[in-house]
């Protein structure tokens, strides 16, 4: 029975409770971090402006709507309130954070930041993406996501500008946690924003919006530190380097397709990217033998079964993303369905995908490898077969009730699993691009853009 619309305070409490449950049950990559994350989310949610809180509640309402537990009016009201809170926050920027003259005509002594790029607003800019992932309402979801990402990027850039400003005035907010570049809340938000940005760059290749200089080094450092304690980074697991390289791959492929790069230059670029992917694969932590570790109690900090399982799943996810990236690069020009290189990579990718439980939180960031496997599943394929890919994506949707996975499957069936035309390889480019094995080119030409975040 859908909820009726009770007094807002009562509804807000139930929405917040559901948001916390949804976050920790479905998308928390490090089960050992739930306590500290809960504290962090409470801290930012109940900041006096409540921008993040209202964005959280909109995401929660979107999920409950997908579950059939609230009426449309509840979600619409929650989303409108979230956007209004963000717009009001951005209105603070109109006052401008640059140095101003005081009443005597002199420049003020302190350079103060606008409120709009503190932790509250940046985290809210991330959570505003939630409804578009959970319950996209039409075919223009990627356009909306890109619009929101551009807004988030503007906040990030302004925060960096303030942190690095060289003007002669004092910058007291640099010592305030909610404006620091190393704020845990800010780093959590920017890593997930970068991930969403990169997942919006594929399979229809385009360059990422959020530059690597804003997130990659800290993300890799966080992942390395996490791996030492068998605790995957809660935002990206061990995939930070692979996500960054995927953005580079998409950028290069777009350059080839728009004519900004000729075939010779692209091949050189692809060779470099392949070397970087191999190097990144070597940086992935080693899998731990769960049974032996528990039996001998030899794992760091006496890790629990749950901790080791999450660690191993995150490793397998990183391997899957590296393999998917390599296939993406190859398929940008290699349209031979029986390509031995692609088959070898697909066999490995399928093996690791099938070793990850559908109930594992890491599945949240596995849509890209599943998309690639789906595109490489032909009518006569065995491993992976179309039935296997369909079953995984259907179970993923049933488990999480987030429609991006459902839309992924719908898009594969509608736009990729079409009857291939038996054109010879020497056929025209236009004819070749209709073949399923040319799916990278086809996605770019036809603007096939499922949201794989």
Phi, psi and omega per residue, in radians:
X1 nan 2.068 3.127
X2 -1.056 2.586 3.085
X3 -1.158 2.530 2.882
X4 -1.424 3.084 -3.094
X5 -1.646 1.637 -3.131
X6 -1.395 -3.104 3.051
X7 -0.914 2.466 -2.951
X8 -1.019 -0.624 -3.084
X9 -1.145 -0.730 3.112
X10 -1.126 -0.777 3.125
X11 -1.104 -0.767 3.131
X12 -1.008 -0.692 3.127
X13 -1.099 -0.719 3.141
X14 -1.236 -0.646 3.097
X15 -1.141 -0.733 -3.131
X16 -1.145 -0.741 3.109
X17 -1.052 -0.733 3.133
X18 -1.186 -0.659 3.138
X19 -1.063 -0.773 -3.133
X20 -1.142 -0.739 3.122
X21 -1.091 -0.827 -3.139
X22 -1.036 -0.770 -3.092
X23 -1.117 -0.833 -3.045
X24 -1.408 -0.467 3.130
X25 -1.451 -0.538 -2.965
X26 -1.943 -0.577 -2.959
X27 -2.206 0.075 3.133
X28 -1.405 1.926 -3.040
X29 -1.345 -0.382 3.134
X30 -2.066 1.761 -3.074
X31 -1.063 -0.407 -3.121
X32 -1.359 -0.153 -3.045
X33 -1.699 0.045 -2.994
X34 -1.040 -0.663 -3.122
X35 -1.096 -0.877 -3.121
X36 -1.204 -0.604 3.089
X37 -1.156 -0.739 3.116
X38 -1.001 -0.761 3.127
X39 -1.121 -0.737 -3.138
X40 -1.109 -0.784 -3.118
X41 -1.152 -0.684 3.081
X42 -1.067 -0.744 -3.100
X43 -1.055 -0.847 -3.076
X44 -1.351 -0.558 -3.102
X45 -1.151 -0.628 -3.055
X46 -1.817 0.480 2.869
X47 -1.047 2.627 -2.947
X48 -1.099 -0.346 -3.134
X49 -1.577 -0.297 3.031
X50 1.060 0.426 -3.122
X51 -1.159 -0.816 3.111
X52 -1.122 -0.745 -3.119
X53 -0.990 -0.825 -3.097
X54 -1.163 -0.575 3.066
X55 -1.194 -0.688 3.052
X56 -1.011 -0.827 -3.069
X57 -1.136 -0.581 3.085
X58 -1.148 -0.731 3.090
X59 -1.124 -0.701 3.106
X60 -1.111 -0.751 3.131
X61 -1.122 -0.634 3.103
X62 -1.099 -0.713 -3.138
X63 -1.207 -0.726 3.107
X64 -1.152 -0.579 3.058
X65 -1.130 -0.742 3.109
X66 -1.101 -0.544 3.111
X67 -1.417 -0.149 -3.109
X68 1.359 0.400 -3.065
X69 -1.785 -0.122 3.031
X70 -2.382 2.809 3.068
X71 -1.397 2.815 3.075
X72 -0.949 -0.646 -3.054
X73 -1.089 -0.573 3.124
X74 -1.142 -0.814 -3.133
X75 -1.149 -0.803 -3.108
X76 -1.043 -0.769 3.141
X77 -1.110 -0.732 -3.135
X78 -1.147 -0.727 -3.142
X79 -1.171 -0.736 3.126
X80 -1.083 -0.717 3.127
X81 -1.143 -0.661 3.133
X82 -1.127 -0.780 3.133
X83 -1.156 -0.668 3.106
X84 -1.089 -0.725 3.124
X85 -1.088 -0.719 3.130
X86 -1.181 -0.748 3.118
X87 -1.070 -0.740 3.094
X88 -1.089 -0.657 3.097
X89 -1.109 -0.782 3.132
X90 -1.167 -0.433 3.091
X91 -1.069 -0.447 3.076
X92 -1.085 -0.469 -3.129
X93 -1.208 -0.412 -3.141
X94 -1.105 -0.424 3.083
X95 -1.267 -0.313 3.081
X96 1.223 2.353 -3.127
X97 -1.691 0.080 3.141
X98 -1.328 2.782 3.133
X99 -1.002 2.478 -3.116
X100 -2.247 2.873 3.035
X101 -1.370 2.443 3.039
X102 -1.547 -2.983 -3.036
X103 -1.117 -0.418 -3.120
X104 -1.552 -0.009 -3.133
X105 1.577 -0.008 3.106
X106 -1.627 2.698 3.061
X107 -1.179 2.455 3.079
X108 -1.107 2.744 -3.084
X109 -1.380 -0.494 -3.048
X110 -1.907 2.413 2.996
X111 -1.708 1.903 -3.084
X112 -1.821 2.552 -3.136
X113 -1.465 2.799 2.968
X114 -1.276 2.604 3.110
X115 -1.104 -0.396 -2.943
X116 -1.250 -0.126 3.044
X117 -2.133 0.569 2.982
X118 -1.456 3.129 -3.109
X119 -0.957 -0.712 -3.068
X120 -1.031 -0.845 -3.087
X121 -1.266 -0.681 -3.126
X122 -1.155 -0.773 3.100
X123 -1.117 -0.670 3.103
X124 -1.098 -0.644 3.131
X125 -1.100 -0.527 3.045
X126 -1.257 -0.850 -3.053
X127 -1.208 -0.382 3.065
X128 -1.140 -0.347 3.075
X129 -1.309 -0.341 -3.039
X130 -0.928 -0.913 -3.123
X131 -1.028 -0.548 3.139
X132 -1.241 -0.472 3.104
X133 -1.485 -0.768 -3.048
X134 -1.280 -0.787 -2.995
X135 -2.510 1.123 -3.132
X136 -1.047 2.422 -2.972
X137 -1.760 -0.166 -3.141
X138 -2.844 -2.970 -3.069
X139 -1.437 -0.004 -3.085
X140 -1.845 0.427 -3.069
X141 -1.060 -0.689 -3.129
X142 -1.160 -0.627 3.075
X143 -1.088 -0.722 3.123
X144 -1.166 -0.729 3.132
X145 -1.098 -0.770 3.119
X146 -1.088 -0.680 3.107
X147 -1.071 -0.801 3.128
X148 -1.174 -0.639 3.110
X149 -1.143 -0.656 3.087
X150 -1.099 -0.683 3.086
X151 -1.125 -0.750 3.112
X152 -1.093 -0.732 3.131
X153 -1.059 -0.684 3.138
X154 -1.075 -0.717 3.102
X155 -1.117 -0.732 3.139
X156 -1.096 -0.797 -3.135
X157 -1.073 -0.759 -3.138
X158 -1.121 -0.641 3.121
X159 -1.140 -0.744 3.101
X160 -1.138 -0.691 3.123
X161 -1.042 -0.746 3.137
X162 -1.159 -0.769 -3.112
X163 -1.098 -0.524 -3.054
X164 -1.882 0.142 -3.099
X165 -1.066 2.352 -3.090
X166 -1.831 0.193 -3.118
X167 -1.156 2.764 -3.005
X168 -1.324 -0.065 -3.101
X169 -1.369 2.908 3.028
X170 -1.273 2.615 3.116
X171 -2.220 1.246 -3.015
X172 -1.091 -0.495 -3.088
X173 -1.227 -0.231 3.079
X174 -1.093 -0.343 -3.115
X175 -1.789 0.100 3.105
X176 -1.689 2.245 -2.982
X177 -0.954 -0.717 -3.018
X178 -1.270 -0.052 3.061
X179 -2.029 -0.087 -3.100
X180 -1.245 2.574 3.097
X181 -1.238 -0.448 -3.135
X182 -1.676 0.245 3.068
X183 -1.027 2.238 3.137
X184 -0.983 -0.645 3.131
X185 -1.140 -0.779 3.138
X186 -1.120 -0.792 -3.126
X187 -1.134 -0.664 3.070
X188 -1.067 -0.817 -3.105
X189 -1.144 -0.784 -3.033
X190 -1.212 -0.596 3.100
X191 -1.142 -0.764 -3.126
X192 -1.263 -0.585 3.032
X193 -1.095 -0.748 3.123
X194 -1.110 -0.709 3.093
X195 -1.065 -0.840 3.140
X196 -1.078 -0.697 3.110
X197 -1.040 -0.845 -3.107
X198 -1.157 -0.675 3.114
X199 -1.199 -0.301 3.046
X200 -1.538 -0.055 3.126
X201 -1.593 -0.053 -3.041
X202 -2.390 2.754 -0.072
X203 -1.352 -0.189 3.056
X204 -1.415 1.741 -2.874
X205 -1.110 2.293 2.972
X206 -2.682 2.813 3.130
X207 -1.295 2.530 3.087
X208 -1.079 2.718 3.119
X209 -1.522 -0.652 -3.056
X210 -1.644 2.037 -3.071
X211 -1.124 2.581 -3.135
X212 -1.092 -0.456 -3.094
X213 -1.098 -0.322 -3.107
X214 -1.549 -0.223 -3.007
X215 -2.553 -0.502 -2.885
X216 -1.140 -0.887 -3.061
X217 -1.006 -0.818 3.139
X218 -1.145 -0.637 -3.140
X219 -1.156 -0.742 3.121
X220 -1.149 -0.717 3.113
X221 -1.098 -0.734 3.132
X222 -1.122 -0.709 -3.138
X223 -1.147 -0.706 3.133
X224 -1.118 -0.758 3.116
X225 -1.131 -0.710 3.140
X226 -1.105 -0.731 -3.092
X227 -1.081 -0.588 -3.138
X228 -1.102 -0.461 -3.139
X229 -1.868 0.247 -3.122
X230 0.992 0.607 3.140
X231 -2.217 1.745 -3.113
X232 -1.034 2.555 3.062
X233 -0.963 2.289 -3.004
X234 -1.184 -0.352 -3.101
X235 -1.605 -0.765 -3.010
X236 -2.175 0.053 -3.052
X237 1.063 -2.262 3.076
X238 -1.924 0.462 -2.985
X239 -1.774 0.070 -3.023
X240 -0.935 -0.868 -3.114
X241 -1.105 -0.709 3.142
X242 -1.147 -0.679 3.108
X243 -1.127 -0.746 3.127
X244 -1.060 -0.766 3.138
X245 -1.184 -0.554 3.048
X246 -1.081 -0.718 3.066
X247 -1.058 -0.700 3.101
X248 -1.136 -0.691 3.114
X249 -1.097 -0.800 3.140
X250 -1.087 -0.702 3.122
X251 -1.082 -0.783 -3.132
X252 -1.156 -0.743 -3.126
X253 -1.138 -0.722 3.071
X254 -1.054 -0.728 3.122
X255 -1.042 -0.695 3.098
X256 -1.144 -0.805 -3.033
X257 -1.244 -0.551 3.127
X258 -1.518 -0.090 3.113
X259 1.529 0.160 3.097
X260 -1.334 -0.219 -3.114
X261 -2.443 2.273 3.108
X262 -1.442 3.041 -3.038
X263 -1.079 -0.681 -3.130
X264 -1.116 -0.812 3.128
X265 -1.129 -0.656 3.127
X266 -1.132 -0.742 3.128
X267 -1.067 -0.695 3.091
X268 -1.105 -0.775 3.133
X269 -1.110 -0.725 -3.132
X270 -1.120 -0.661 3.099
X271 -1.070 -0.763 3.116
X272 -1.098 -0.787 -3.124
X273 -1.122 -0.667 3.093
X274 -1.104 -0.715 3.072
X275 -1.087 -0.712 3.133
X276 -1.167 -0.658 3.075
X277 -1.128 -0.704 3.092
X278 -1.124 -0.722 3.120
X279 -1.125 -0.738 3.126
X280 -1.124 -0.624 3.107
X281 -1.110 -0.606 3.126
X282 -1.230 -0.378 3.136
X283 -1.443 -0.241 -3.127
X284 -1.140 2.349 -3.136
X285 -1.043 2.828 3.119
X286 -1.386 2.530 3.023
X287 -1.164 2.596 3.127
X288 -1.894 2.322 3.066
X289 -1.246 1.855 -3.012
X290 -1.053 -0.837 -3.074
X291 -1.113 -0.785 -3.124
X292 -1.164 -0.668 -3.114
X293 -1.138 -0.765 -3.136
X294 -1.204 -0.677 -3.129
X295 -1.117 -0.742 -3.081
X296 -1.621 -0.139 -3.112
X297 0.946 0.702 -3.023
X298 -1.738 -0.040 -3.100
X299 -1.356 2.704 -3.107
X300 -1.011 2.437 3.056
X301 1.000 0.467 3.129
X302 0.901 0.898 -3.048
X303 -0.988 2.522 3.135
X304 -1.404 2.931 3.076
X305 -1.006 -0.755 -3.115
X306 -1.092 -0.710 -3.137
X307 -1.135 -0.812 -3.131
X308 -1.145 -0.698 3.129
X309 -1.082 -0.739 3.122
X310 -1.144 -0.699 3.093
X311 -1.043 -0.864 -3.117
X312 -1.137 -0.692 3.115
X313 -1.113 -0.672 3.126
X314 -1.183 -0.607 3.073
X315 -1.115 -0.829 -3.139
X316 -1.097 -0.641 3.092
X317 -1.104 -0.739 3.120
X318 -1.098 -0.724 3.086
X319 -1.074 -0.771 3.131
X320 -1.043 -0.750 -3.132
X321 -1.161 -0.678 3.093
X322 -1.090 -0.756 3.127
X323 -1.154 -0.727 3.113
X324 -1.083 -0.692 3.112
X325 -1.098 -0.716 -3.141
X326 -1.132 -0.711 3.106
X327 -1.128 -0.737 3.105
X328 -0.981 -0.819 3.129
X329 -1.085 -0.815 -3.124
X330 -1.104 -0.801 -3.066
X331 -1.247 -0.133 3.088
X332 -1.137 -0.429 3.116
X333 -2.326 -0.362 -3.087
X334 -1.607 1.806 -3.075
X335 -1.768 0.174 3.134
X336 -1.348 2.028 -3.056
X337 -1.014 -0.671 -3.086
X338 -1.618 0.410 3.139
X339 -0.894 2.105 -3.098
X340 -1.109 -0.611 3.118
X341 -1.114 -0.816 -3.133
X342 -1.120 -0.723 -3.135
X343 -1.074 -0.744 3.133
X344 -1.065 -0.778 3.140
X345 -1.159 -0.711 3.138
X346 -1.135 -0.674 3.119
X347 -1.059 -0.764 3.121
X348 -1.175 -0.741 -3.134
X349 -1.079 -0.788 3.137
X350 -1.053 -0.723 -3.135
X351 -1.032 -0.845 -3.083
X352 -1.258 -0.640 3.108
X353 -1.047 -0.742 -3.093
X354 -1.274 -0.206 3.100
X355 -1.544 -0.100 -3.140
X356 -1.735 2.189 -3.136
X357 -1.200 2.463 3.123
X358 -1.145 -0.330 3.128
X359 -1.512 -0.104 -3.112
X360 -1.329 2.440 -3.139
X361 -1.058 -0.486 -3.095
X362 -1.093 -0.355 3.116
X363 -1.030 -0.417 3.109
X364 -0.954 -0.580 -3.098
X365 -1.885 0.465 -3.066
X366 -1.887 0.169 -3.104
X367 -1.129 -0.619 -3.119
X368 -1.120 -0.909 3.071
X369 -1.024 -0.635 3.120
X370 -1.182 -0.650 3.068
X371 -1.064 -0.816 -3.126
X372 -1.065 -0.798 3.097
X373 -1.066 -0.691 3.105
X374 -1.078 -0.729 3.132
X375 -1.180 -0.459 3.122
X376 -1.663 0.199 3.072
X377 -1.712 1.915 -3.094
X378 -1.729 2.970 -3.058
X379 -1.038 -0.463 -3.138
X380 -1.878 0.210 -3.126
X381 -1.245 2.619 3.080
X382 -1.856 -1.059 3.092
X383 -2.220 1.766 0.134
X384 -1.601 2.490 3.032
X385 -1.641 2.818 3.104
X386 -1.109 -0.586 3.118
X387 -1.131 -0.682 3.139
X388 -1.157 -0.781 3.130
X389 -1.120 -0.743 3.107
X390 -1.031 -0.776 -3.119
X391 -1.097 -0.752 -3.133
X392 -1.094 -0.854 -3.085
X393 -1.179 -0.622 3.091
X394 -1.156 -0.731 3.100
X395 -1.151 -0.660 3.119
X396 -1.064 -0.753 3.120
X397 -1.191 -0.745 -3.138
X398 -1.090 -0.634 -3.117
X399 -1.267 -0.686 -2.998
X400 -1.905 -0.365 -3.120
X401 0.936 0.748 3.019
X402 -2.013 2.094 -2.878
X403 -1.304 -0.114 3.064
X404 -1.100 -0.606 3.102
X405 -1.237 -0.670 3.078
X406 -1.119 -0.764 3.125
X407 -1.130 -0.587 3.086
X408 -1.035 -0.829 3.139
X409 -1.151 -0.764 3.117
X410 -1.013 -0.746 -3.116
X411 -1.173 -0.730 3.094
X412 -1.043 -0.822 -3.113
X413 -1.121 -0.706 -3.037
X414 -1.395 -0.711 -2.954
X415 -1.923 -0.291 -3.096
X416 -1.957 -0.837 -3.102
X417 -1.427 1.070 3.070
X418 -1.868 2.749 -3.126
X419 -1.078 2.112 3.120
X420 -1.218 2.493 3.080
X421 -1.583 2.315 -3.020
X422 -1.407 1.125 3.100
X423 -1.559 2.482 3.054
X424 -1.184 2.825 -3.095
X425 -1.100 -0.470 -3.128
X426 -1.436 0.110 3.111
X427 -1.154 2.971 -3.094
X428 -1.120 2.783 3.122
X429 -1.021 -0.715 -3.119
X430 -1.081 -0.695 3.139
X431 -1.250 -0.694 3.136
X432 -1.077 -0.644 -3.029
X433 -1.235 -0.126 3.065
X434 -1.465 -0.195 -3.123
X435 -1.348 2.571 -3.121
X436 -1.071 -0.640 -3.107
X437 -1.169 -0.236 3.066
X438 -1.693 0.591 -2.995
X439 -1.117 -0.522 3.136
X440 -1.148 -0.817 3.107
X441 -1.132 -0.730 -3.118
X442 -1.093 -0.750 3.128
X443 -1.056 -0.645 3.133
X444 -1.263 -0.764 -3.107
X445 -1.159 -0.715 -3.043
X446 -1.672 0.042 -3.112
X447 0.915 0.918 3.059
X448 -1.445 1.956 -2.906
X449 -2.371 1.146 3.012
X450 -1.200 2.615 3.108
X451 -1.511 1.909 -3.027
X452 -1.723 0.288 3.115
X453 -1.352 nan nan
